[in-house]
Structure formats: structure tokens, C-alpha cells
Amino acid sequence: MNIRMPARWSLRRTLLALVLTLTVSIWCFSAVVVYLDADTESRELFDQSLSETGHLLLALADHELEEHVDTAAPTLTEVHDGKHSKYLLFQIWDGGHRLIYRSAGAPETAFTSLSPDSDNQFGWISMGGQEWRTYSSWNARQNMQIQVAEPSSHRKEISGRFAYKLMLFALLVVPLLIIGLWWSVNRVFRSLQTVANEVSQRMPGDLHQLNLRGAPTEIHPLLHAINRLFERVSQTLEREQRFTADAAHELRTPLAAIKTNLQVIQRARNDDERAEAAAGLGTSVDRATRLVGQLMTLAKLEPPYDKNLVLQETDVAHLLQPQMTEWQKQAEKAQISLTADLQSGIALLHAESILILFRNLMDNALRYTPAGGRVQVTCGLAEQGMSLCIADNGAGIPAEMREQVFQRFVRLSDATIPGSGLGLSIVKSIADSHHATLRLAEGLDGRGLSVTLLFPLAAAAAGSATAVTSQAASQQT
């Protein structure tokens, strides 16, 4: 089976390519705009120069014509320079459309129209296999017209030199731009490499927070997310280590009792000793079984497994009523009076978890209430939700210890009844997973203990669960 690996790509190369492409594109666009604008400006300057030259020549010719009246059309001897004829040609015509003057190389036919309307006009003609820019103008008396022609190659030559300089500048600047961008991008990404090196060099158990100093603002959310992940992993490992240590410590006592009873059975001298040791062995096995069951229950309620609980609308009274028969039998056996007042009320619950919670509370109430005592179970609608209360008139818990007993394996120093110290921890975990309020207070007859849980009603619990889910999703994001 071929596993298709996802394509790898480099953020550094991608960013460099994007920035370089964008920069070069903007530069090329700017260069084209500058070239076109410069070309337009140069055309206007050339046209202005051509018109000024034409007016100057027309003024000189007009002055000469006044001094020397001649009907011939001689060629001006002072413009026989080849370079001059290469860049400028002109003709001067009189009012009768006769050619009076022309420069060397200028044809004897007019460049453009000789009509009186052709005054201060620019145009283009084709002559000698190339394009020429022309300008025509009449003098003030309208008896003399000058026509000047300039080859377009001169203009193109200057524009070409300007374009060549732009291209040469680009060839020199683009490599420097690439080097500068590469250095800048590498300098920016150096902080990412520093963070990557810091994470890669850590030992598996090193979950200290990453240092955000010197890191770009844009990667702070990523570093914060990694730090939150480290924190959650650290908390999980800490809970597992504490759980394992506590479990090993608590299992040591029943296992030691089991081993002792086995040794007594092996060394029993008669059936009575063997039976007594066997009974003790059964008690130790029951205690170990109960402890293992509670540990497994508590493990299922720990994050992240508590997210698997699916809360459904449940009638608490309807859920607990079938359980009361068995608890009534246990209460009668212990000579305890058990009363129940179960009123209907709908809340969002996980039925199996609530039964575990109820079993732990009832077991504690019956075990710590002496013979002749009372246990009372009530549930029903309250002002702020669905209430469940289990009260007794047993030994109770001192007020200063009521917060500590929710911790694992915590038991009262004067407790004489065997136990693991996990019952109320399980109750607290289940209450938290249901967003319920848990309160310990005095029990019946001004003594004992009452445990009250207030579950939010179905609508309120749904809103609370949605809010918690949204908050968790935002933290993961």
C-alpha cells in the first residue's frame, strides 16, 4: 500500500519568491510608466525645439528677403554640414508657392501642404525610408512659409539610450535586490529556527515554557499555543504520576492484608483458624476490588476522557427511583432509617456517571451513619436548577476539612471505618463535568453531613456546555 505523503513546501522560499516577484513587477511597471512619461515629455521638448528653430529660420529668411530680392531658389551655403542636414531639413516658400531657400539635402517639393491654413502645424512624413517630424509656419505678412523636418531616428535614439540605461540599472539592481531580500528573509526566519532548535534539543520530560523574547509578533500565537500544549501535557503527566503513586500507596494495604491472610491459611492449625483467615482474605479482596473500581472510575473522569461524556435530558427522580430498593435493603441491614422524596425534574445528565455519583454518596452515608441513625434523599426543582441532596446524622465532616476531602486519598485523621478516600473525589469530578454546584453542610438533627448538588436545567446546561466547548476550541486554535 502506497502512502501518499503531503507535498512539502518552504515558507522562506515562498515568501522570498512572492516578495521578489511583487517587487520586480512593481519596479517594471514603474519603469514602463517612467519611460512612457519621459518619452512623452521628450516628444514635447523636441516639438518645441523644432518650432522654435522654424520661427528663427523664418525670421532670418524674412530679413534677408527684404534686403535681397531674388526670384531664384538657391541652396544656403552655410548649412552644407552633413551632420546638420542629417538632423534638420528646411524649405522656405513665398506666397506664390515658389521655393526660395532650402537646406542641403532638402527636396524641392514641399514637405506638407502650402495652403495658408497650414500655420503652426506639426505632422509626419515618410522620406528616404524613414519617418520625419515636420513643422510649418507663415510669417506675419503671410508672404513666406517655412517647413522644417526632423528625422524620428534622432528621437528614437535618445529614447533608446534612456531605455538602455533603465535596463542596465535593472540588471545591476535586481541581483542586489535578490541578495538583500534573501538576507532580510533569512534574518527574519532566524528566530523561527532558534525556536525550532530550542524545541528539538529538549529532553522528553522538559516541558518548560518557550521564551517569547525576540520572537516576531506574528508567531506569538503559535508560541502561546505550544506553551499551552506544554502546560496541558505537564498537567496530564503530573496527574498520571500522582495517580499512579497514590494508587500504588493505597493498594499496598489491601495487598499486604491479602498476603497476610494467605500466610495464615497456609499455617492454620485447624478449620476455625482457616475459616477466619479465609473471611479476612475475602474482606481484603473486596476492599482491593472496591479500590481498583474507584481508581478506574476516577481515571475515566479525568481529562481528556471526561470530554466523551454525552449529556442528555434526564429525569433525575426517574433515574434514581429504581436504585432505592437495593439501598433500602442495605439500610435495613445496617439498622438505619432511609427515607426518600424524589420529585421530577429534567436536567442534562450522563446517566451512568450520575449513578456512580449517587452510589458513592449513598455508600458514604450508610457507612458513616451508626445503627439507629437516619439518611434522607431528596431531589426536585430548585430556584436555580435541579437539586439532589443526601443528608445523614452520622459522624459528619468538620467545616475546616470540607474543602480538603475532595482531594484524592484524603481521609479524616480520626476515621475508624476503612475507606480509600476516593468517594468524594469521584463525586467532585462528576459534578464538574456536569457544571453542577457541589456544597457540603451539616446534616440532619444539627449533626452529620449533607451533600447538595445543584444541576443546571436542560436549557441552561446546554448553553453552558456550548460556551465551554467554544472556549476550548478557541484555546486550541
Secondary structure, DSSP 4 states (H G I P E B T S, - for coil): ----PPPP--HHHHHHHHHHHHHHHHHHHHHHHHHHHHHHHHHHHHHHHHHHHHHHHHHHHHHHHHH----S-PBPGGG--HHHHHH-EEEEEETTS-EEEE-TT--SS-SS--STT-SSEEEEEEETTEEEEEEEEE-TTSSEEEEEEEEHHHHHHHHHHHHHHHHHHHHHHHHHHHHHHHHHHHHHHHHHHHHHHHHHTS-TT--PPPP-TT--GGGHHHHHHHHHHHHHHHHHHHHHHHHHHHHHHHHHHHHHHHHHHHHHHHH-SSHHHHHHHHHHHHHHHHHHHHHHHHHHHHHHTSTTGGGG---EEEEHHHHHHHHHHHHHHHHHHTT-EEEEEE---EEEE-HHHHHHHHHHHHHHHHHSSPTT-EEEEEEEE-SSSEEEEEEE-SS---GGGTTGGGSTT---TT--S---S-HHHHHHHHHHHTT-EEEEE--GGG-S-EEEEEEPBHHHHHHHHHHHHHHHHHHH-
